[in-house]
């Protein structure tokens, strides 16, 4: 996910958008070169730390973690279990973690570099992706809070806004699609069931039908990485504020329609959270509703050049809508 500075109020701290993709945070404009050695080293360091946390997270799914009622045990238990299995010569969990981390970070990286290279194409200053590590298990199920780039110049034209907004989701989906096929094709029938159940997006259901996957299958690292990145893609494509979907909607239909659609989507997401609560399902979109309300309050900066998008971009917008439908899950976890 990318963030952009408001084109008219350079003295204010402006909203920036992040992925796992796609919240807005407030970042100040810096004069330091985006490709200076110190800045590049920061990006590399964050990436390496995220690679470690995602690897440990993936590996922890492949080991039996002792139950713990303490916060320390909840966080350290999975890590210690992975270390113990590796120490006794069982490298399979670590291998599973590496596969998971590689798949996840490649797809997230493709999403962010899609935005980045679109910015470079239009000569707009932007940072390299900041990968954001998270504690293994415990707080997140993926070991990362996603990634974000910061756009340091205003996006002045509709075409540039459209291209920068849509480049990330389509680039990420282009890699998430083969990962989804591989993950489901290698799926094995479930050997045990837990208290919760992960629901699959429409894309997974279609793929499972064609590859003859079992109705319920065990966890595998490629499947889980694809599932997580499809969820991120769907969240980013919500047509609200300065999310990717918001950029695309604004570029295609203009400021007035963007404003009203953003409001409607916020209300619908809140209703979905309430429905989930009433059905006894985890209100997964409750936090996302708060994020959308924040984005709605921030709004979307206007563009200066109102040139027509052309037929190709309209077709791409329709493809983005189809991608959202294929990735969206009303109740991701039951």
C-alpha positions as CSV (number, residue, x, y, z in Angstrom):
1,X,0.0,0.0,0.0
2,X,1.2,3.5,-0.7
3,X,0.7,6.8,0.9
4,X,0.6,10.3,-0.6
5,X,1.0,13.8,0.5
6,X,-1.8,16.3,0.0
7,X,-1.1,18.5,-3.0
8,X,-2.0,21.8,-1.3
9,X,-1.1,21.6,2.4
10,X,2.6,20.9,2.5
11,X,3.0,22.3,6.0
12,X,0.8,19.6,7.5
13,X,1.6,16.0,8.3
14,X,-0.3,14.0,5.7
15,X,-1.8,10.6,5.7
16,X,0.2,7.6,4.6
17,X,-1.3,4.2,3.7
18,X,0.1,0.8,4.9
19,X,-0.8,-2.8,4.0
20,X,-1.8,-6.2,5.9
21,X,-1.8,-4.3,3.5
22,X,-3.7,-1.0,4.2
23,X,-4.1,1.4,7.1
24,X,-3.2,5.1,7.1
25,X,-0.5,6.4,9.4
26,X,0.9,9.9,9.7
27,X,4.4,10.4,8.4
28,X,6.3,13.6,7.9
29,X,8.1,14.5,4.7
30,X,11.9,14.0,4.9
31,X,14.6,15.6,2.8
32,X,16.8,12.6,3.0
33,X,17.4,10.8,-0.3
34,X,15.1,7.7,-0.7
35,X,18.1,5.7,-2.0
36,X,20.8,7.0,0.4
37,X,22.9,4.2,1.9
38,X,21.4,4.7,5.4
39,X,17.9,4.6,4.0
40,X,18.5,1.5,1.9
41,X,20.0,-0.2,4.9
42,X,16.9,0.6,6.9
43,X,14.7,-1.0,4.3
44,X,17.0,-4.1,4.2
45,X,17.1,-4.4,8.0
46,X,13.3,-4.2,8.3
47,X,13.0,-6.8,5.5
48,X,15.4,-9.2,7.2
49,X,13.7,-8.9,10.5
50,X,10.3,-9.5,8.8
51,X,11.8,-12.5,7.1
52,X,12.8,-14.0,10.5
53,X,9.4,-13.3,12.1
54,X,7.4,-14.7,9.2
55,X,9.7,-17.8,9.0
56,X,9.2,-18.5,12.7
57,X,5.4,-18.0,12.3
58,X,5.2,-20.4,9.4
59,X,7.4,-22.9,11.2
60,X,5.3,-22.7,14.3
61,X,2.3,-24.0,12.4
62,X,4.2,-27.2,11.6
63,X,5.1,-28.1,15.2
64,X,3.1,-29.0,18.3
65,X,3.2,-26.0,20.6
66,X,2.7,-26.7,24.3
67,X,-0.4,-24.9,25.7
68,X,0.3,-22.0,27.9
69,X,-1.9,-19.6,30.0
70,X,0.8,-16.9,30.3
71,X,1.5,-14.1,27.9
72,X,5.2,-15.0,27.8
73,X,4.4,-18.6,27.1
74,X,2.0,-17.6,24.3
75,X,4.7,-15.6,22.5
76,X,7.8,-17.7,23.3
77,X,6.1,-21.1,23.1
78,X,6.0,-21.3,19.3
79,X,9.5,-20.0,18.9
80,X,10.9,-22.4,21.5
81,X,9.1,-25.3,19.9
82,X,10.6,-24.5,16.5
83,X,14.1,-24.1,18.0
84,X,13.7,-27.4,19.9
85,X,12.7,-29.4,16.8
86,X,15.5,-27.9,14.8
87,X,18.0,-28.7,17.6
88,X,17.0,-32.4,17.6
89,X,17.5,-32.6,13.8
90,X,13.9,-32.2,12.6
91,X,14.3,-29.5,10.0
92,X,10.9,-29.9,8.4
93,X,9.1,-27.1,10.5
94,X,11.9,-24.7,9.6
95,X,11.7,-25.6,6.0
96,X,7.9,-25.1,6.1
97,X,8.5,-21.7,7.6
98,X,11.0,-20.7,5.0
99,X,8.6,-21.7,2.2
100,X,5.8,-19.7,3.9
101,X,8.0,-16.6,4.4
102,X,9.3,-16.7,0.9
103,X,5.9,-16.9,-0.7
104,X,4.3,-14.3,1.6
105,X,7.1,-11.7,1.2
106,X,7.4,-12.2,-2.6
107,X,3.7,-11.4,-3.0
108,X,3.7,-8.5,-0.6
109,X,6.8,-7.2,-2.3
110,X,5.2,-7.4,-5.7
111,X,2.3,-5.4,-4.4
112,X,4.5,-2.6,-3.0
113,X,6.9,-2.5,-5.9
114,X,3.9,-2.3,-8.2
115,X,3.1,1.1,-6.6
116,X,6.8,2.0,-6.4
117,X,7.6,1.5,-10.1
118,X,4.4,3.2,-11.1
119,X,5.5,6.2,-9.1
120,X,8.9,6.1,-10.8
121,X,7.3,5.9,-14.2
122,X,5.5,9.2,-13.5
123,X,8.5,10.8,-11.9
124,X,6.9,11.0,-8.5
125,X,9.2,10.6,-5.4
126,X,8.4,7.5,-3.4
127,X,10.3,5.4,-0.8
128,X,11.2,1.8,-1.2
129,X,8.8,-0.6,0.7
130,X,9.0,-0.6,4.4
131,X,8.3,-4.2,5.6
132,X,6.8,-4.2,9.1
133,X,7.6,-7.2,11.3
134,X,5.3,-8.6,13.9
135,X,5.7,-11.1,16.8
136,X,5.3,-14.7,15.6
137,X,1.8,-16.0,16.3
138,X,0.2,-14.4,19.4
139,X,-0.8,-11.0,17.8
140,X,-0.8,-11.9,14.2
141,X,-1.1,-15.1,12.2
142,X,1.5,-14.1,9.6
143,X,4.4,-12.6,11.5
144,X,4.1,-9.3,9.7
145,X,1.8,-6.2,9.7
146,X,2.5,-6.0,5.9
147,X,4.4,-3.3,4.1
148,X,4.1,0.3,3.0
149,X,5.7,2.8,0.7
150,X,5.4,6.6,1.1
151,X,4.7,8.8,-1.8
152,X,6.4,12.2,-1.2
153,X,4.9,14.2,-4.0
154,X,1.3,15.0,-5.0
155,X,-0.3,12.8,-7.7
156,X,-1.6,15.5,-10.1
157,X,-3.4,13.5,-12.9
158,X,-6.2,11.0,-13.0
159,X,-4.1,8.6,-15.1
160,X,-1.2,8.7,-12.7
161,X,-3.6,8.2,-9.7
162,X,-5.3,5.3,-11.5
163,X,-2.0,3.6,-12.5
164,X,-0.4,4.0,-9.1
165,X,-3.4,2.8,-7.3
166,X,-4.1,-0.3,-9.4
167,X,-0.5,-1.4,-10.0
168,X,-0.1,-2.8,-6.5
169,X,-3.2,-5.0,-6.2
170,X,-2.8,-6.4,-9.8
171,X,0.9,-7.1,-9.3
172,X,0.3,-8.9,-6.0
173,X,-2.6,-10.8,-7.4
174,X,-0.6,-11.9,-10.4
175,X,1.7,-13.8,-8.0
176,X,-0.9,-14.8,-5.5
177,X,-2.9,-16.6,-8.2
178,X,-0.2,-19.2,-9.0
179,X,0.6,-19.5,-5.3
180,X,-3.0,-20.3,-4.7
181,X,-3.1,-23.0,-7.3
182,X,0.1,-24.6,-6.0
183,X,-1.0,-24.4,-2.4
184,X,-4.4,-26.0,-3.0
185,X,-3.0,-28.6,-5.5
186,X,-0.6,-29.8,-2.7
187,X,-3.3,-29.8,0.0
188,X,-3.8,-33.0,1.9
189,X,-7.0,-34.1,3.7
190,X,-7.3,-32.7,7.2
191,X,-6.1,-35.1,9.9
192,X,-7.6,-33.1,12.8
193,X,-10.0,-30.3,13.4
194,X,-9.8,-27.3,15.7
195,X,-12.2,-24.9,17.4
196,X,-12.0,-22.4,14.6
197,X,-12.3,-22.7,10.8
198,X,-10.7,-20.6,8.1
199,X,-13.1,-19.7,5.3
200,X,-11.8,-19.6,1.8
201,X,-12.3,-16.8,-0.8
202,X,-14.2,-17.5,-4.0
203,X,-10.9,-17.9,-5.9
204,X,-9.9,-20.8,-3.7
205,X,-13.3,-22.5,-4.1
206,X,-13.0,-22.3,-7.9
207,X,-9.4,-23.6,-7.9
208,X,-10.3,-26.4,-5.4
209,X,-13.1,-27.5,-7.8
210,X,-10.8,-27.8,-10.8
211,X,-7.8,-29.5,-9.0
212,X,-10.0,-31.9,-7.1
213,X,-8.9,-30.8,-3.6
214,X,-10.3,-32.4,-0.5
215,X,-13.3,-30.6,1.1
216,X,-11.2,-29.8,4.2
217,X,-7.4,-29.9,4.1
218,X,-4.5,-29.5,6.4
219,X,-2.4,-26.3,6.7
220,X,0.4,-25.9,4.2
221,X,2.7,-22.9,3.9
222,X,2.0,-21.9,0.3
223,X,-1.8,-22.1,0.9
224,X,-1.5,-20.0,4.0
225,X,0.7,-17.3,2.4
226,X,-1.7,-17.1,-0.5
227,X,-4.8,-16.9,1.8
228,X,-3.2,-14.0,3.7
229,X,-2.2,-12.1,0.7
230,X,-5.6,-12.4,-0.9
231,X,-7.2,-11.0,2.2
232,X,-4.7,-8.1,2.1
233,X,-5.6,-7.6,-1.6
234,X,-9.3,-7.5,-0.8
235,X,-8.8,-5.0,2.1
236,X,-6.7,-2.7,-0.2
237,X,-9.4,-2.8,-2.9
238,X,-12.1,-1.4,-0.6
239,X,-13.3,1.7,-2.5
240,X,-12.7,4.0,0.4
241,X,-10.4,7.0,1.0
242,X,-6.9,6.6,-0.2
243,X,-6.9,2.8,-0.3
244,X,-6.0,1.3,-3.6
245,X,-9.6,0.8,-4.4
246,X,-10.3,4.4,-3.4
247,X,-7.7,5.7,-5.8
248,X,-9.2,3.7,-8.6
249,X,-12.7,4.7,-7.9
250,X,-11.7,8.4,-7.6
251,X,-9.8,8.2,-11.0
252,X,-12.7,6.5,-12.8
253,X,-15.8,8.2,-11.4
254,X,-14.6,11.4,-9.7
255,X,-14.7,13.0,-6.3
256,X,-18.4,13.2,-5.7
257,X,-19.1,9.5,-6.4
258,X,-16.0,8.5,-4.5
259,X,-17.3,10.4,-1.5
260,X,-20.7,8.7,-1.4
261,X,-19.4,5.2,-2.2
262,X,-16.9,5.5,0.6
263,X,-19.7,6.3,3.0
264,X,-21.8,3.4,1.8
265,X,-18.9,1.0,2.1
266,X,-18.2,2.1,5.6
267,X,-21.8,1.5,6.6
268,X,-21.9,-1.9,4.9
269,X,-18.6,-2.9,6.6
270,X,-20.0,-1.9,10.0
271,X,-23.2,-3.9,9.3
272,X,-21.1,-6.9,8.4
273,X,-19.3,-6.7,11.7
274,X,-22.6,-6.5,13.6
275,X,-23.9,-9.4,11.6
276,X,-20.9,-11.5,12.4
277,X,-21.3,-10.7,16.1
278,X,-25.0,-11.7,16.1
279,X,-24.2,-15.0,14.3
280,X,-21.5,-15.8,16.9
281,X,-18.7,-15.4,14.5
282,X,-15.5,-13.3,15.2
283,X,-16.2,-9.7,14.1
284,X,-13.1,-9.6,12.0
285,X,-14.1,-6.4,10.2
286,X,-14.8,-4.4,13.4
287,X,-11.2,-3.0,13.5
288,X,-11.3,-2.5,9.7
289,X,-14.5,-0.5,10.1
290,X,-12.6,1.9,12.4
291,X,-9.8,2.2,9.8
292,X,-12.4,3.0,7.1
293,X,-14.0,5.6,9.3
294,X,-10.6,7.2,9.8
295,X,-9.9,7.2,6.0
296,X,-13.4,8.6,5.4
297,X,-12.6,11.5,7.7
298,X,-9.2,12.1,6.1
299,X,-10.8,12.1,2.6
300,X,-9.0,12.0,-0.7
301,X,-6.9,14.9,-2.1
302,X,-8.1,16.2,-5.5
303,X,-6.2,15.8,-8.7
304,X,-5.3,18.8,-11.0
305,X,-5.3,17.2,-14.4
306,X,-8.7,15.7,-15.3
307,X,-7.7,13.9,-18.6
308,X,-9.8,10.9,-19.8
309,X,-8.6,7.5,-18.7
310,X,-9.2,5.6,-22.0
311,X,-10.7,2.2,-22.6
312,X,-7.7,0.1,-21.4
313,X,-7.8,1.6,-18.0
314,X,-11.6,1.1,-17.7
315,X,-11.1,-2.5,-18.5
316,X,-8.4,-2.7,-15.9
317,X,-10.8,-1.2,-13.4
318,X,-13.3,-3.9,-14.2
319,X,-10.6,-6.5,-13.7
320,X,-9.8,-5.0,-10.3
321,X,-13.4,-5.3,-9.3
322,X,-13.4,-9.0,-10.3
323,X,-10.2,-9.4,-8.3
324,X,-11.9,-7.9,-5.3
325,X,-14.9,-10.3,-5.7
326,X,-12.5,-13.3,-6.0
327,X,-10.5,-12.3,-2.9
328,X,-13.2,-11.0,-0.5
329,X,-14.3,-13.1,2.4
330,X,-17.4,-11.9,4.4
331,X,-16.5,-14.1,7.4
332,X,-12.8,-15.1,7.1
333,X,-12.7,-17.0,10.4
334,X,-15.6,-18.8,12.1
